[in-house]
């Protein structure tokens, strides 16, 4: 897990295992998790890919 993912995981109150599984496509993204990612993420206007 990269440093940015770890920081986002901590800020959003998500488990690192869960975020890693999302990243590898082993878990389905729930809308509540997506809201946390956008609320606590640091996006600079770039594109966000959910696939």
Biopython code that builds the backbone (N, CA, C, O; Angstrom):
import numpy as np
from Bio.PDB.StructureBuilder import StructureBuilder

atoms = [
    (1, "UNK", "N", (0.856, -1.167, 0.000)),
    (1, "UNK", "CA", (0.000, 0.000, 0.000)),
    (1, "UNK", "C", (0.899, 1.225, 0.000)),
    (1, "UNK", "O", (1.831, 1.324, 0.799)),
    (2, "UNK", "N", (0.614, 2.158, -0.900)),
    (2, "UNK", "CA", (1.440, 3.354, -0.992)),
    (2, "UNK", "C", (1.099, 4.317, 0.149)),
    (2, "UNK", "O", (0.065, 4.181, 0.803)),
    (3, "UNK", "N", (1.962, 5.268, 0.369)),
    (3, "UNK", "CA", (1.808, 6.218, 1.474)),
    (3, "UNK", "C", (0.498, 6.999, 1.371)),
    (3, "UNK", "O", (-0.156, 7.240, 2.386)),
    (4, "UNK", "N", (0.109, 7.397, 0.155)),
    (4, "UNK", "CA", (-1.129, 8.156, -0.030)),
    (4, "UNK", "C", (-2.350, 7.335, 0.366)),
    (4, "UNK", "O", (-3.273, 7.849, 0.998)),
    (5, "UNK", "N", (-2.352, 6.053, -0.007)),
    (5, "UNK", "CA", (-3.471, 5.184, 0.373)),
    (5, "UNK", "C", (-3.532, 5.020, 1.882)),
    (5, "UNK", "O", (-4.619, 5.032, 2.462)),
    (6, "UNK", "N", (-2.396, 4.870, 2.518)),
    (6, "UNK", "CA", (-2.356, 4.707, 3.956)),
    (6, "UNK", "C", (-2.875, 5.952, 4.663)),
    (6, "UNK", "O", (-3.625, 5.840, 5.634)),
    (7, "UNK", "N", (-2.492, 7.130, 4.197)),
    (7, "UNK", "CA", (-2.975, 8.373, 4.790)),
    (7, "UNK", "C", (-4.479, 8.515, 4.609)),
    (7, "UNK", "O", (-5.182, 8.899, 5.544)),
    (8, "UNK", "N", (-4.981, 8.207, 3.412)),
    (8, "UNK", "CA", (-6.420, 8.276, 3.159)),
    (8, "UNK", "C", (-7.164, 7.286, 4.041)),
    (8, "UNK", "O", (-8.211, 7.613, 4.601)),
    (9, "UNK", "N", (-6.634, 6.093, 4.166)),
    (9, "UNK", "CA", (-7.249, 5.066, 5.005)),
    (9, "UNK", "C", (-7.383, 5.558, 6.439)),
    (9, "UNK", "O", (-8.430, 5.389, 7.064)),
    (10, "UNK", "N", (-6.331, 6.160, 6.953)),
    (10, "UNK", "CA", (-6.362, 6.666, 8.324)),
    (10, "UNK", "C", (-7.343, 7.821, 8.484)),
    (10, "UNK", "O", (-8.107, 7.856, 9.449)),
    (11, "UNK", "N", (-7.328, 8.764, 7.546)),
    (11, "UNK", "CA", (-8.234, 9.922, 7.643)),
    (11, "UNK", "C", (-9.697, 9.514, 7.524)),
    (11, "UNK", "O", (-10.555, 10.075, 8.205)),
    (12, "UNK", "N", (-9.987, 8.541, 6.664)),
    (12, "UNK", "CA", (-11.371, 8.137, 6.411)),
    (12, "UNK", "C", (-11.870, 7.093, 7.398)),
    (12, "UNK", "O", (-13.057, 6.765, 7.389)),
    (13, "UNK", "N", (-11.004, 6.565, 8.243)),
    (13, "UNK", "CA", (-11.420, 5.559, 9.207)),
    (13, "UNK", "C", (-11.714, 4.212, 8.571)),
    (13, "UNK", "O", (-12.588, 3.480, 9.036)),
    (14, "UNK", "N", (-10.991, 3.885, 7.512)),
    (14, "UNK", "CA", (-11.177, 2.616, 6.818)),
    (14, "UNK", "C", (-10.060, 1.654, 7.199)),
    (14, "UNK", "O", (-8.975, 2.082, 7.593)),
    (15, "UNK", "N", (-10.320, 0.375, 7.085)),
    (15, "UNK", "CA", (-9.299, -0.637, 7.346)),
    (15, "UNK", "C", (-8.376, -0.759, 6.140)),
    (15, "UNK", "O", (-8.834, -0.743, 4.997)),
    (16, "UNK", "N", (-7.082, -0.882, 6.393)),
    (16, "UNK", "CA", (-6.123, -1.004, 5.301)),
    (16, "UNK", "C", (-6.377, -2.249, 4.464)),
    (16, "UNK", "O", (-6.210, -2.221, 3.244)),
    (17, "UNK", "N", (-6.780, -3.344, 5.110)),
    (17, "UNK", "CA", (-7.081, -4.575, 4.362)),
    (17, "UNK", "C", (-8.217, -4.351, 3.380)),
    (17, "UNK", "O", (-8.159, -4.817, 2.242)),
    (18, "UNK", "N", (-9.249, -3.641, 3.812)),
    (18, "UNK", "CA", (-10.408, -3.373, 2.970)),
    (18, "UNK", "C", (-10.019, -2.520, 1.765)),
    (18, "UNK", "O", (-10.420, -2.812, 0.638)),
    (19, "UNK", "N", (-9.245, -1.475, 2.003)),
    (19, "UNK", "CA", (-8.822, -0.600, 0.904)),
    (19, "UNK", "C", (-7.931, -1.369, -0.071)),
    (19, "UNK", "O", (-8.043, -1.185, -1.283)),
    (20, "UNK", "N", (-7.058, -2.222, 0.439)),
    (20, "UNK", "CA", (-6.226, -3.046, -0.429)),
    (20, "UNK", "C", (-7.054, -3.989, -1.284)),
    (20, "UNK", "O", (-6.758, -4.192, -2.462)),
    (21, "UNK", "N", (-8.097, -4.567, -0.685)),
    (21, "UNK", "CA", (-8.980, -5.467, -1.435)),
    (21, "UNK", "C", (-9.758, -4.694, -2.493)),
    (21, "UNK", "O", (-9.991, -5.209, -3.587)),
    (22, "UNK", "N", (-10.161, -3.469, -2.184)),
    (22, "UNK", "CA", (-10.825, -2.627, -3.184)),
    (22, "UNK", "C", (-9.877, -2.356, -4.339)),
    (22, "UNK", "O", (-10.263, -2.443, -5.505)),
    (23, "UNK", "N", (-8.640, -2.028, -4.010)),
    (23, "UNK", "CA", (-7.643, -1.710, -5.024)),
    (23, "UNK", "C", (-7.393, -2.891, -5.953)),
    (23, "UNK", "O", (-7.165, -2.700, -7.147)),
    (24, "UNK", "N", (-7.433, -4.103, -5.420)),
    (24, "UNK", "CA", (-7.203, -5.309, -6.231)),
    (24, "UNK", "C", (-8.480, -5.854, -6.865)),
    (24, "UNK", "O", (-8.437, -6.856, -7.579)),
    (25, "UNK", "N", (-9.619, -5.203, -6.609)),
    (25, "UNK", "CA", (-10.874, -5.642, -7.202)),
    (25, "UNK", "C", (-11.487, -6.849, -6.527)),
    (25, "UNK", "O", (-12.312, -7.538, -7.127)),
    (26, "UNK", "N", (-11.101, -7.121, -5.291)),
    (26, "UNK", "CA", (-11.631, -8.287, -4.576)),
    (26, "UNK", "C", (-12.855, -7.957, -3.731)),
    (26, "UNK", "O", (-13.546, -8.860, -3.260)),
    (27, "UNK", "N", (-13.122, -6.689, -3.540)),
    (27, "UNK", "CA", (-14.308, -6.240, -2.806)),
    (27, "UNK", "C", (-15.055, -5.253, -3.675)),
    (27, "UNK", "O", (-14.463, -4.568, -4.508)),
    (28, "UNK", "N", (-16.365, -5.185, -3.473)),
    (28, "UNK", "CA", (-17.160, -4.201, -4.182)),
    (28, "UNK", "C", (-17.239, -2.940, -3.341)),
    (28, "UNK", "O", (-17.338, -3.000, -2.116)),
    (29, "UNK", "N", (-17.193, -1.801, -4.013)),
    (29, "UNK", "CA", (-17.214, -0.514, -3.354)),
    (29, "UNK", "C", (-18.641, -0.159, -2.950)),
    (29, "UNK", "O", (-19.548, -0.146, -3.783)),
    (30, "UNK", "N", (-18.829, 0.126, -1.666)),
    (30, "UNK", "CA", (-20.135, 0.546, -1.171)),
    (30, "UNK", "C", (-20.221, 2.066, -1.257)),
    (30, "UNK", "O", (-19.198, 2.746, -1.170)),
    (31, "UNK", "N", (-21.417, 2.605, -1.423)),
    (31, "UNK", "CA", (-21.592, 4.048, -1.577)),
    (31, "UNK", "C", (-21.079, 4.801, -0.351)),
    (31, "UNK", "O", (-20.550, 5.905, -0.486)),
    (32, "UNK", "N", (-21.227, 4.223, 0.841)),
    (32, "UNK", "CA", (-20.748, 4.881, 2.063)),
    (32, "UNK", "C", (-19.222, 5.016, 2.038)),
    (32, "UNK", "O", (-18.669, 6.024, 2.476)),
    (33, "UNK", "N", (-18.561, 3.992, 1.522)),
    (33, "UNK", "CA", (-17.108, 4.031, 1.422)),
    (33, "UNK", "C", (-16.676, 5.061, 0.384)),
    (33, "UNK", "O", (-15.714, 5.799, 0.597)),
    (34, "UNK", "N", (-17.378, 5.106, -0.722)),
    (34, "UNK", "CA", (-17.074, 6.088, -1.758)),
    (34, "UNK", "C", (-17.214, 7.505, -1.207)),
    (34, "UNK", "O", (-16.388, 8.369, -1.499)),
    (35, "UNK", "N", (-18.245, 7.744, -0.420)),
    (35, "UNK", "CA", (-18.434, 9.061, 0.197)),
    (35, "UNK", "C", (-17.267, 9.411, 1.114)),
    (35, "UNK", "O", (-16.794, 10.548, 1.106)),
    (36, "UNK", "N", (-16.800, 8.450, 1.900)),
    (36, "UNK", "CA", (-15.656, 8.690, 2.793)),
    (36, "UNK", "C", (-14.400, 8.993, 1.989)),
    (36, "UNK", "O", (-13.629, 9.884, 2.348)),
    (37, "UNK", "N", (-14.193, 8.260, 0.912)),
    (37, "UNK", "CA", (-13.001, 8.471, 0.092)),
    (37, "UNK", "C", (-13.009, 9.883, -0.490)),
    (37, "UNK", "O", (-11.982, 10.561, -0.485)),
    (38, "UNK", "N", (-14.155, 10.324, -0.988)),
    (38, "UNK", "CA", (-14.228, 11.665, -1.548)),
    (38, "UNK", "C", (-14.175, 12.742, -0.475)),
    (38, "UNK", "O", (-13.624, 13.817, -0.711)),
    (39, "UNK", "N", (-14.731, 12.478, 0.691)),
    (39, "UNK", "CA", (-14.722, 13.459, 1.775)),
    (39, "UNK", "C", (-13.314, 13.665, 2.325)),
    (39, "UNK", "O", (-12.914, 14.797, 2.593)),
    (40, "UNK", "N", (-12.570, 12.594, 2.492)),
    (40, "UNK", "CA", (-11.266, 12.677, 3.138)),
    (40, "UNK", "C", (-10.101, 12.612, 2.167)),
    (40, "UNK", "O", (-8.951, 12.777, 2.572)),
    (41, "UNK", "N", (-10.380, 12.373, 0.891)),
    (41, "UNK", "CA", (-9.315, 12.297, -0.105)),
    (41, "UNK", "C", (-8.798, 13.676, -0.455)),
    (41, "UNK", "O", (-9.461, 14.687, -0.221)),
    (42, "UNK", "N", (-7.624, 13.699, -1.010)),
    (42, "UNK", "CA", (-7.000, 14.946, -1.429)),
    (42, "UNK", "C", (-6.918, 14.927, -2.950)),
    (42, "UNK", "O", (-5.920, 14.489, -3.522)),
    (43, "UNK", "N", (-7.973, 15.404, -3.595)),
    (43, "UNK", "CA", (-8.045, 15.361, -5.046)),
    (43, "UNK", "C", (-7.706, 16.734, -5.601)),
    (43, "UNK", "O", (-8.207, 17.748, -5.115)),
    (44, "UNK", "N", (-6.868, 16.762, -6.605)),
    (44, "UNK", "CA", (-6.397, 18.034, -7.170)),
    (44, "UNK", "C", (-7.031, 18.340, -8.520)),
    (44, "UNK", "O", (-6.423, 19.009, -9.355)),
    (45, "UNK", "N", (-8.229, 17.862, -8.733)),
    (45, "UNK", "CA", (-8.905, 18.127, -9.997)),
    (45, "UNK", "C", (-8.629, 17.094, -11.074)),
    (45, "UNK", "O", (-9.139, 17.212, -12.188)),
    (46, "UNK", "N", (-7.830, 16.086, -10.760)),
    (46, "UNK", "CA", (-7.550, 15.028, -11.720)),
    (46, "UNK", "C", (-8.717, 14.072, -11.834)),
    (46, "UNK", "O", (-9.717, 14.224, -11.132)),
    (47, "UNK", "N", (-8.606, 13.119, -12.684)),
    (47, "UNK", "CA", (-9.674, 12.145, -12.859)),
    (47, "UNK", "C", (-9.578, 11.052, -11.811)),
    (47, "UNK", "O", (-8.494, 10.708, -11.341)),
    (48, "UNK", "N", (-10.726, 10.520, -11.461)),
    (48, "UNK", "CA", (-10.792, 9.409, -10.512)),
    (48, "UNK", "C", (-11.383, 8.225, -11.260)),
    (48, "UNK", "O", (-12.481, 8.315, -11.809)),
    (49, "UNK", "N", (-10.666, 7.133, -11.281)),
    (49, "UNK", "CA", (-11.132, 5.938, -11.959)),
    (49, "UNK", "C", (-11.670, 4.959, -10.942)),
    (49, "UNK", "O", (-10.993, 4.660, -9.959)),
    (50, "UNK", "N", (-12.871, 4.454, -11.153)),
    (50, "UNK", "CA", (-13.465, 3.498, -10.242)),
    (50, "UNK", "C", (-13.470, 2.089, -10.825)),
    (50, "UNK", "O", (-14.056, 1.176, -10.242)),
    (51, "UNK", "N", (-12.830, 1.912, -11.956)),
    (51, "UNK", "CA", (-12.825, 0.582, -12.569)),
    (51, "UNK", "C", (-11.544, -0.143, -12.296)),
    (51, "UNK", "O", (-11.370, -1.279, -12.738)),
]
sb = StructureBuilder()
sb.init_structure("model")
sb.init_model(0)
sb.init_chain("A")
sb.init_seg("    ")
for serial, (resi, resn, name, xyz) in enumerate(atoms, 1):
    if name == "N":
        sb.init_residue(resn, " ", resi, " ")
    sb.init_atom(name, np.array(xyz, "f"), 0.0, 1.0, " ", f" {name:<3s}", serial, name[0])
structure = sb.get_structure()
